[in-house]
Amino acid sequence: MLTFEHDYKTLPAPLWAACQPTPVDTPALIAFNRALAGTLGATDIPDDATLAQWFSGNTLPPGADPVALGYAGHQFGNFVPQLGDGRALLLGEVMDAHGQRRDIQLKGSGRTPFSRGGDGRSPLGPVLREYLVSEFMAAIGVPTTRALAAVASGEQIRRQLPEPGAVFTRVASSHVRVGTFQFAAAGGNEETLKALADYVIQRHYPEAAQAEDPYLALLDAVVARQAALIARWMSLGFIHGVMNTDNTSVAGETIDYGPCAFMEQFDPRKVFSSIDQGGRYAFENQPATAQWNLARFAETLLPLMNAEGDELIAQATDAIRRFSDVFAIEQCRLHADKLGLAAQSEQAHDLMQGLEIQMHQGGMDMTATFDALTQYAASPTNERYAALLALTAHPEELATWLKAWHVVAVAGRENERLDAMRRANPIIIPRNHRVQEAITAAYDGDFAPFNTLLEVVTHPYDDSTQARRLAAPATSSEQVLRTFCGT
């Protein structure tokens, strides 16, 4: 079905450990992403029973040779020198239809040498959440890991209470993280660190190999990708929840969805993750957190870079500071798109800042606000104007903002900008209460709500009755205020 390669295993063994998955009782296929499988070169896809065996870890797909990956990480600011895949196994890599190497990984497949006493399993809920959210992100164009399969294990696992278990199959450009570099650096073997850096350059940033200082160029490239990624998150109200260095991909993809959520009523200080007691990873803190994580990445690369002494520190510091510039440029572009302004509009920042104040003070739902603004830009009728004002507790203030926006908005007059506005403002996101509804139903054996929600969020611009129903903001009784990690 898939043609596996094992390029990562050419790296020194401290970065990985051979390990076999632990079989589950009665695997049953929940979902299989046939479209993604096709882009990965899959042929002769077997029946569901065989897929369930393969992607639960009960039997391995032909050519798979699983390893657990080692990495370290700062978790909520505290450095842990060895973390690693405690419940995940890399089956191998495949070359996709675009000639890009992609990792295939099982999550929840049992204990590994990095489990640190954990059971190596995953509850069903986090598997369904990651499937839904990662496929939405892919559909809307945000760099992300992908969902290939979800399999129910037929077992109960214990977290706070017994829960049904599942195994998730994830596809990534790679699973190399900032924490992978920290793990190599903490081992004190510069040859291992250099081998890892050279591998990442060859796999993700081949242009860096031609630079005068390839490792400084690698740092610059990772900073740029992360800055653009975080700007995309912010434009959608996405809150990662656990932005530890071990959850920061050097490929610039969203990885490890865990207790993630999408903000509904706009609040810069919003936190959902049950483990983020101090708000370290609140919505507004995400750019600064990413920049801090990248500073930790830079520290690992210092022994490999050409410069020395003060010049070395200055070069690395300048590279980290460039995060702010790249982030600001990407954010300005996204603001212009979301507001239907001319590309690189000078008014985009101030108008967006003004709208965010209106959303926060007026208790406005972020996604619904931008969707309604897009509809109004396309057809500025009294009805659509009234629908916008109905979203806020302060309609007079919003009306004042709309007057200022109307002066410079071009979306209603230029089809190209209106198209950009719609692409930036999806009709639907995986709303927290809808995701929880799908999870609750699945715990009772009903996967219909999951399948319905998956179909809608992977077509986030389709305006249908079903989409409008699932796009509606949560009522006060439906709100999900906390999300939980699956470990």
C-alpha positions as CSV (number, residue, x, y, z in Angstrom):
1,M,0.0,0.0,0.0
2,L,2.6,2.6,1.1
3,T,6.3,2.4,0.1
4,F,8.2,3.0,3.3
5,E,11.8,4.3,3.6
6,H,13.7,4.9,6.8
7,D,16.0,7.9,6.3
8,Y,15.7,9.1,9.9
9,K,17.4,5.9,11.1
10,T,20.6,7.0,9.4
11,L,21.0,9.5,12.3
12,P,22.8,8.4,15.4
13,A,20.9,6.0,17.7
14,P,20.5,8.4,20.6
15,L,17.9,10.2,18.5
16,W,15.7,7.1,18.1
17,A,15.1,3.7,19.7
18,A,13.7,0.7,17.9
19,C,10.4,-0.4,19.4
20,Q,7.4,-2.4,18.5
21,P,3.7,-1.4,19.1
22,T,1.7,-3.1,21.7
23,P,-1.3,-4.9,20.2
24,V,-4.8,-3.8,21.2
25,D,-7.9,-6.0,21.9
26,T,-10.4,-5.4,19.1
27,P,-9.3,-2.7,16.7
28,A,-12.0,-1.1,14.6
29,L,-11.5,1.5,11.9
30,I,-13.1,4.8,12.7
31,A,-11.8,6.9,9.8
32,F,-9.3,6.6,7.0
33,N,-8.2,9.5,4.9
34,R,-8.3,8.0,1.4
35,A,-7.6,11.3,-0.3
36,L,-4.4,11.8,1.8
37,A,-3.4,8.2,1.3
38,G,-3.5,8.8,-2.5
39,T,-1.2,11.8,-2.3
40,L,1.2,9.6,-0.3
41,G,1.4,7.1,-3.1
42,A,-0.9,4.5,-1.6
43,T,-2.1,1.8,-4.0
44,D,-4.2,-1.2,-3.5
45,I,-5.8,0.0,-0.3
46,P,-7.0,-3.1,1.6
47,D,-10.3,-3.6,3.4
48,D,-11.3,-1.8,6.7
49,A,-10.4,-4.8,8.8
50,T,-6.8,-4.9,7.5
51,L,-6.5,-1.1,7.9
52,A,-7.6,-1.4,11.5
53,Q,-4.9,-4.0,12.1
54,W,-2.2,-1.9,10.5
55,F,-3.1,1.4,12.1
56,S,-3.7,0.0,15.5
57,G,-0.2,-1.5,15.5
58,N,-1.5,-5.1,15.8
59,T,0.3,-5.9,12.6
60,L,2.6,-3.7,10.7
61,P,2.1,-2.4,7.2
62,P,4.6,-4.0,4.8
63,G,7.9,-2.2,5.0
64,A,7.3,-0.5,8.3
65,D,10.1,-0.5,10.8
66,P,9.0,1.4,13.9
67,V,11.1,3.6,16.1
68,A,10.4,6.0,19.0
69,L,12.0,9.4,18.6
70,G,14.0,11.0,21.4
71,Y,13.7,14.6,22.3
72,A,13.9,17.0,25.3
73,G,11.9,20.1,25.9
74,H,11.0,23.1,28.0
75,Q,7.5,22.3,29.4
76,F,5.9,25.5,30.7
77,G,9.4,27.0,31.0
78,N,11.0,24.1,32.8
79,F,13.7,22.1,31.0
80,V,13.4,18.3,30.9
81,P,16.5,16.8,29.3
82,Q,14.7,13.6,28.1
83,L,11.1,13.3,27.0
84,G,10.7,11.5,23.7
85,D,7.8,9.6,22.1
86,G,6.3,8.0,25.1
87,R,3.2,6.8,23.2
88,A,4.2,7.2,19.5
89,L,6.1,5.3,16.9
90,L,7.5,6.4,13.6
91,L,6.6,3.6,11.1
92,G,8.8,5.2,8.4
93,E,8.7,7.8,5.7
94,V,7.1,7.9,2.3
95,M,7.7,10.1,-0.7
96,D,4.5,12.0,-1.6
97,A,3.1,13.0,-5.0
98,H,5.1,16.3,-4.8
99,G,8.4,14.5,-4.1
100,Q,8.4,15.5,-0.4
101,R,9.4,13.1,2.3
102,R,6.6,12.6,4.8
103,D,6.6,10.8,8.2
104,I,3.9,8.2,9.1
105,Q,3.5,7.9,12.8
106,L,1.2,6.0,15.2
107,K,0.1,7.7,18.4
108,G,-1.3,5.7,21.3
109,S,0.4,2.5,20.2
110,G,1.8,1.5,23.6
111,R,4.8,2.0,25.8
112,T,8.2,2.9,24.4
113,P,11.7,3.4,26.0
114,F,10.6,7.0,26.5
115,S,7.3,6.4,28.3
116,R,8.6,7.3,31.8
117,G,6.0,5.1,33.5
118,G,3.1,6.1,31.2
119,D,0.8,3.6,29.6
120,G,1.6,4.7,26.0
121,R,-2.1,4.8,25.1
122,S,-4.4,7.6,24.0
123,P,-8.1,8.1,24.9
124,L,-10.6,8.3,22.0
125,G,-11.4,12.0,22.6
126,P,-8.0,13.5,21.8
127,V,-7.7,11.3,18.7
128,L,-11.0,12.6,17.4
129,R,-10.0,16.2,18.3
130,E,-6.7,16.0,16.5
131,Y,-8.3,14.4,13.5
132,L,-10.9,17.1,13.2
133,V,-8.7,20.1,13.9
134,S,-5.7,19.0,11.9
135,E,-7.8,18.3,8.8
136,F,-9.6,21.7,9.2
137,M,-6.2,23.4,9.3
138,A,-5.1,21.6,6.2
139,A,-8.3,22.6,4.4
140,I,-7.8,26.2,5.2
141,G,-4.2,26.3,4.3
142,V,-2.4,26.4,7.6
143,P,0.8,24.3,7.7
144,T,-0.1,21.3,9.8
145,T,0.4,17.6,10.5
146,R,-2.4,15.5,8.9
147,A,-4.7,12.7,9.9
148,L,-4.4,9.5,8.0
149,A,-6.4,7.1,10.2
150,A,-8.2,6.7,13.5
151,V,-8.8,3.2,15.0
152,A,-10.8,2.3,18.2
153,S,-8.7,0.0,20.3
154,G,-11.6,-1.8,22.0
155,E,-9.9,-1.2,25.4
156,Q,-10.6,1.0,28.3
157,I,-7.7,3.2,29.5
158,R,-7.6,5.2,32.7
159,R,-7.0,8.9,33.0
160,Q,-9.2,10.6,35.6
161,L,-11.8,8.0,34.8
162,P,-11.8,5.0,32.4
163,E,-12.2,6.0,28.8
164,P,-12.3,4.2,25.5
165,G,-8.9,4.0,23.8
166,A,-7.9,4.7,20.2
167,V,-4.8,4.9,18.0
168,F,-4.2,7.9,15.7
169,T,-2.0,7.8,12.6
170,R,-0.3,11.1,11.9
171,V,1.4,12.4,8.8
172,A,4.1,15.1,9.1
173,S,6.8,16.8,7.0
174,S,8.9,15.5,9.8
175,H,8.7,15.0,13.6
176,V,11.9,16.9,14.3
177,R,11.2,19.5,17.0
178,V,13.1,22.3,18.8
179,G,13.2,19.7,21.6
180,T,15.0,17.2,19.3
181,F,17.9,19.7,19.0
182,Q,17.8,20.3,22.7
183,F,18.0,16.5,23.3
184,A,21.0,16.3,21.0
185,A,22.7,19.3,22.6
186,A,22.1,18.0,26.1
187,G,23.8,14.7,25.2
188,G,27.0,16.7,24.7
189,N,28.0,15.0,21.4
190,E,28.6,17.7,18.8
191,E,28.7,15.1,16.0
192,T,25.2,14.0,16.8
193,L,24.0,17.6,16.9
194,K,25.7,18.3,13.6
195,A,24.2,15.2,12.0
196,L,20.7,16.3,13.1
197,A,21.2,19.8,11.8
198,D,22.6,18.6,8.4
199,Y,19.6,16.2,8.2
200,V,17.1,19.0,8.7
201,I,18.9,21.2,6.2
202,Q,18.9,18.5,3.6
203,R,15.2,17.5,4.2
204,H,13.6,20.9,4.8
205,Y,15.9,23.8,3.9
206,P,18.3,22.7,1.2
207,E,19.0,26.3,0.2
208,A,20.7,26.8,3.6
209,A,23.4,24.3,2.6
210,Q,24.7,26.9,0.1
211,A,24.9,29.7,2.6
212,E,28.2,31.0,4.0
213,D,27.0,29.8,7.4
214,P,24.5,27.0,6.8
215,Y,23.5,26.7,10.5
216,L,22.8,30.5,10.8
217,A,20.8,30.1,7.6
218,L,18.9,27.2,9.1
219,L,18.0,29.3,12.1
220,D,16.8,32.2,9.9
221,A,14.6,29.8,7.9
222,V,13.0,28.1,10.9
223,V,12.3,31.6,12.5
224,A,10.6,32.7,9.3
225,R,8.4,29.7,9.0
226,Q,7.4,29.8,12.7
227,A,6.6,33.5,12.5
228,A,4.3,33.0,9.5
229,L,2.7,30.0,11.2
230,I,1.8,31.8,14.4
231,A,0.4,34.7,12.4
232,R,-2.0,32.3,10.7
233,W,-3.0,30.8,14.1
234,M,-3.8,34.3,15.4
235,S,-5.9,35.1,12.4
236,L,-8.2,32.2,13.2
237,G,-8.4,32.6,16.9
238,F,-6.5,29.3,17.4
239,I,-5.0,28.6,20.8
240,H,-2.5,25.7,20.8
241,G,-2.5,25.2,24.5
242,V,0.9,23.6,25.0
243,M,3.5,25.6,23.2
244,N,6.4,23.8,24.8
245,T,9.7,23.5,22.8
246,D,9.0,19.8,22.3
247,N,5.8,20.8,20.5
248,T,7.5,23.3,18.1
249,S,8.2,21.7,14.7
250,V,11.4,22.9,12.9
251,A,9.5,22.2,9.7
252,G,7.1,25.0,10.6
253,E,4.0,22.9,10.9
254,T,1.3,22.9,13.6
255,I,2.0,19.8,15.7
256,D,0.6,18.0,18.8
257,Y,-2.8,19.5,19.0
258,G,-3.5,18.3,22.6
259,P,-5.8,20.7,24.5
260,C,-6.1,23.1,21.6
261,A,-9.2,25.2,21.0
262,F,-10.6,28.0,18.9
263,M,-11.5,31.2,20.6
264,E,-15.2,32.2,20.3
265,Q,-15.9,35.5,22.2
266,F,-12.7,37.5,21.5
267,D,-10.5,37.8,24.5
268,P,-6.7,38.3,24.1
269,R,-6.1,36.6,27.4
270,K,-8.1,33.5,26.6
271,V,-6.9,30.1,27.8
272,F,-8.6,26.8,27.4
273,S,-5.9,24.2,28.4
274,S,-6.6,22.7,31.8
275,I,-2.9,22.5,32.6
276,D,-2.1,26.1,31.7
277,Q,-2.9,27.5,35.1
278,G,-0.9,30.7,34.8
279,G,-1.9,31.6,31.2
280,R,1.6,31.2,29.9
281,Y,0.2,30.1,26.5
282,A,-2.8,32.4,26.4
283,F,-3.9,33.6,22.9
284,E,-2.0,36.9,23.0
285,N,1.1,35.3,24.3
286,Q,1.6,32.9,21.4
287,P,4.0,35.1,19.3
288,A,6.3,35.9,22.3
289,T,6.2,32.2,23.3
290,A,7.2,31.1,19.8
291,Q,10.0,33.6,19.8
292,W,11.2,32.3,23.2
293,N,11.1,28.8,21.9
294,L,13.2,29.8,18.9
295,A,15.8,31.4,21.2
296,R,16.2,28.0,22.8
297,F,16.6,26.5,19.3
298,A,19.3,29.1,18.6
299,E,21.2,28.1,21.7
300,T,21.6,24.6,20.4
301,L,23.0,25.8,17.1
302,L,25.7,28.0,18.6
303,P,28.4,25.3,18.6
304,L,27.9,24.7,14.9
305,M,27.8,28.3,13.7
306,N,30.9,30.0,12.1
307,A,31.2,33.1,14.3
308,E,32.7,33.2,17.7
309,G,32.3,35.3,20.9
310,D,30.2,38.4,20.8
311,E,29.7,38.2,17.1
312,L,28.2,34.8,17.4
313,I,25.7,35.9,20.1
314,A,24.9,39.0,18.0
315,Q,24.1,37.0,14.9
316,A,21.9,34.5,16.8
317,T,20.1,37.4,18.6
318,D,19.5,39.3,15.4
319,A,18.0,36.1,13.8
320,I,15.6,35.7,16.7
321,R,14.6,39.4,16.5
322,R,13.7,38.9,12.9
323,F,10.8,36.9,14.1
324,S,8.9,40.1,15.0
325,D,9.5,41.6,11.5
326,V,8.3,38.5,9.6
327,F,5.3,38.1,12.0
328,A,4.3,41.7,11.5
329,I,4.5,41.5,7.7
330,E,2.4,38.3,7.6
331,Q,0.0,39.6,10.1
332,C,-0.5,42.8,8.1
333,R,-1.2,40.7,5.0
334,L,-3.7,38.6,6.8
335,H,-5.4,41.7,8.4
336,A,-5.8,43.2,4.9
337,D,-7.3,40.0,3.6
338,K,-9.7,39.5,6.6
339,L,-10.9,43.1,6.4
340,G,-11.2,43.2,2.6
341,L,-8.7,46.0,2.3
342,A,-6.1,46.6,-0.5
343,A,-3.1,44.3,-0.2
344,Q,-0.5,45.9,2.2
345,S,-3.0,48.5,3.3
346,E,-1.6,51.1,5.6
347,Q,-4.9,51.2,7.5
348,A,-5.1,47.4,8.1
349,H,-3.3,47.5,11.5
350,D,-5.3,50.3,13.0
351,L,-8.6,49.0,11.7
352,M,-8.0,45.5,13.0
353,Q,-6.9,46.9,16.3
354,G,-10.1,48.8,16.5
355,L,-12.3,45.8,15.6
356,E,-10.5,43.7,18.2
357,I,-11.4,46.2,20.8
358,Q,-15.0,46.1,19.6
359,M,-15.1,42.3,19.6
360,H,-13.6,42.2,23.1
361,Q,-15.8,44.9,24.7
362,G,-18.9,43.8,22.8
363,G,-18.6,40.1,23.6
364,M,-18.4,39.3,19.9
365,D,-17.7,35.9,18.5
366,M,-14.5,36.2,16.4
367,T,-15.4,33.8,13.5
368,A,-19.0,35.0,13.3
369,T,-17.9,38.6,13.2
370,F,-15.6,38.1,10.2
371,D,-18.1,35.9,8.4
372,A,-20.8,38.5,8.8
373,L,-18.4,41.3,7.7
374,T,-17.5,39.3,4.6
375,Q,-21.2,38.8,3.8
376,Y,-21.8,42.5,4.3
377,A,-18.8,43.4,2.0
378,A,-20.2,41.2,-0.7
379,S,-23.7,42.7,-0.4
380,P,-24.0,45.8,1.8
381,T,-27.7,45.6,2.5
382,N,-29.5,46.9,5.5
383,E,-30.3,43.3,6.6
384,R,-26.6,42.3,6.6
385,Y,-25.7,45.6,8.4
386,A,-28.2,44.8,11.1
387,A,-26.9,41.3,11.4
388,L,-23.4,42.6,12.1
389,L,-24.7,45.0,14.7
390,A,-26.7,42.2,16.4
391,L,-23.4,40.5,17.2
392,T,-22.3,43.1,19.7
393,A,-23.4,44.4,23.0
394,H,-22.3,47.9,21.9
395,P,-23.9,48.5,18.4
396,E,-23.3,52.2,18.3
397,E,-19.5,51.8,18.8
398,L,-19.4,49.1,16.1
399,A,-21.4,51.3,13.7
400,T,-18.8,54.0,14.2
401,W,-16.0,51.5,13.3
402,L,-18.0,50.3,10.3
403,K,-18.1,53.8,8.9
404,A,-14.3,54.1,9.1
405,W,-13.9,50.6,7.6
406,H,-16.3,51.4,4.7
407,V,-14.2,54.4,3.6
408,V,-11.2,52.2,2.8
409,A,-12.7,48.7,2.2
410,V,-12.4,47.5,-1.4
411,A,-13.8,44.0,-1.1
412,G,-17.2,44.9,-2.4
413,R,-15.7,46.7,-5.4
414,E,-13.0,44.3,-6.4
415,N,-13.7,40.6,-6.8
416,E,-10.1,39.6,-6.2
417,R,-10.1,41.2,-2.7
418,L,-13.5,39.8,-1.9
419,D,-12.2,36.3,-2.8
420,A,-9.2,36.9,-0.5
421,M,-11.5,38.1,2.2
422,R,-13.6,34.9,2.0
423,R,-10.5,32.7,2.0
424,A,-9.3,34.5,5.2
425,N,-12.7,34.2,6.9
426,P,-14.1,30.7,7.0
427,I,-17.8,30.1,7.6
428,I,-17.0,27.4,10.1
429,I,-14.3,26.3,12.5
430,P,-14.2,23.2,14.7
431,R,-16.0,24.9,17.5
432,N,-15.2,23.5,20.9
433,H,-18.8,22.5,21.8
434,R,-19.3,20.8,18.4
435,V,-16.0,18.8,18.8
436,Q,-17.1,17.8,22.3
437,E,-20.5,16.8,21.0
438,A,-18.8,14.5,18.5
439,I,-16.6,13.0,21.2
440,T,-19.4,12.5,23.6
441,A,-21.5,10.7,21.0
442,A,-18.5,8.6,20.0
443,Y,-18.0,7.5,23.6
444,D,-21.5,6.0,23.3
445,G,-20.6,4.3,20.0
446,D,-22.2,6.8,17.7
447,F,-19.6,8.3,15.1
448,A,-22.2,10.0,12.9
449,P,-21.7,13.4,14.6
450,F,-17.9,13.1,14.1
451,N,-18.3,12.2,10.4
452,T,-20.7,15.0,9.8
453,L,-18.5,17.6,11.5
454,L,-15.4,16.3,9.7
455,E,-17.2,16.7,6.3
456,V,-18.2,20.3,7.1
457,V,-14.9,21.5,8.6
458,T,-12.9,20.2,5.7
459,H,-15.0,22.4,3.4
460,P,-14.8,25.5,5.6
461,Y,-16.1,27.9,2.9
462,D,-19.1,25.9,1.7
463,D,-22.3,27.8,2.7
464,S,-24.9,25.1,3.4
465,T,-27.7,24.7,5.9
466,Q,-25.6,22.0,7.7
467,A,-22.6,24.3,7.8
468,R,-24.6,27.2,9.2
469,R,-26.1,24.9,11.9
470,L,-22.7,23.7,13.0
471,A,-21.1,27.1,12.6
472,A,-23.4,28.7,15.2
473,P,-21.6,29.9,18.3
474,A,-22.1,28.0,21.6
475,T,-25.0,29.1,23.8
476,S,-24.1,29.8,27.4
477,S,-25.0,26.3,28.4
478,E,-23.0,24.8,25.5
479,Q,-19.7,26.6,26.1
480,V,-16.6,24.4,26.6
481,L,-14.3,26.3,29.0
482,R,-11.5,23.8,29.4
483,T,-9.8,21.3,27.1
484,F,-7.6,18.4,28.2
485,C,-4.4,16.7,27.1
486,G,-4.6,13.0,26.3
487,T,-1.5,11.9,28.3
